[in-house]
Amino acid sequence: MSEKSKTLWNPMVHPGVPGSHSTLEIIKGDGNYVQNREGQWLVDGVGGLWNVNVGHNRTEVKDAIKAQLDELEYFQIFDGVTHPRVKELSDLIIDMTKPEGMARVMYSSGGSDAVETALKISRQYWKAIGQAQRYKFISLKQGYHGVHFGGASVNGNTVFRTNYEPVLPGCVHIDAPWLYRNPWNCEDPEELGQLCAKQLEAEIIFQGPETVAAFIAEPVQGAGGVIVPPANYWPLIREVCDKYGVLLIADEVVTGFGRSGSMFGVRGWGVAADIQCFAKGINSGYIPLGATVVNERVAKGIESCENFSGAVMHGYTYSGHPVACAAALASLKIVQDEDLPGNAAVQGADLLTKLQNTISEFPSVGEVRGKGLMVAIDLVTDKKSRTPVDPMSGFANQIAAVALREGVIARPVGTKIIISPPLTIGTEEVDKMVAALLQGFTEVDR
Ligand code: PMP
């Protein structure tokens, strides 16, 4: 067990209740494994934090970082200044987002930044084309968009804003396309997709279409519990947005670059967003980096504005950091060369099936769901009513603790256990994760 730091506040825990903190201390990583302080190698079932997509300790990425440090460790890109890596990465990302037709990239240091950029740029777009009254955002319950004030305002779980309110005005939330729990008790995917799209349309009309800037959502909700929408959901959402001119922002911070089994989450449904937010898998977390990508419509709207509303008065000191861009170029080469989206689809399907076959019969397992290498186990006190376990009961933590002892890191998040390993995993890691979780349920869910 690790010594706790007396000088550190960890994210997402109460600093005054140390008993609620994880005891894990990670000192090394290699491939799909990380080593704890006690020297045990563990399957990294959380992929760092949904982000170490190419695995730990990859020579290609480390060499690119070292070479970049030798060449140029940092220079800004404000006011039109540039450097080679940021230009190469921008070209690569725009190329990779074909056929979605994205056109321009803005950089930042992570997912919350990328979301903030998307929200601000979408408002700027409407100002630039003379519709400044379009300022509202519609988002989904259970959605997670980071922790800045913009992201906290569109987040669909109040725990991320309660302590920091008041948040942005003009942010409203509608129901997620969640087959397992939805207000209509709808169990038919096709019908649920239609109901959700109709709800979006009704909300746009209620707010006044001339006031709505954008709809923002994750292609597959991650932190909210891996909520995978029905097949018709994204195409219908795109139609509704188009009907009222509302911008569609896909928060691809988790799904971007392969995790959901296609290169981008929305691509899995054949849909193109107007704005995409990236971070995490963009360079597998070796150095902080976020990116926000806009399509031709948004780019042209802002670029062709002849007054100050066309000036992008947004950006960060670390926008396009050369070392982070070099890490991204190396990491994305691996993603493409090794077809990691394809591996995520194959291994994810195997993991999901094996988990479903192994643990579904336990009384506390409500549902095991997933897409690609995003998998969640939804824990219930009663299978029939689908009543979630008490998030304060520590039930998910107890199962994760057994899995950890058995050599696998899985992440307890309230009433769910989430699994999001590197996209490089194979059958060996899949089987270890299934066995460790089976042991967890066997011991805890008696
Ligand atoms: N958007 C989504 C969909 C996320 O999952 C996350 C982080 N898990 C963020 C935004 C925020 O990213 P970061 O923690 O890098 O700020």
Residues whose N, C-alpha, C, O or C-beta is under 5 A from the ligand:
A	BS01	PMP	G110 G111 S112 D113 Y144 H145 G146 E218 G222 D251 V253 V254 A279
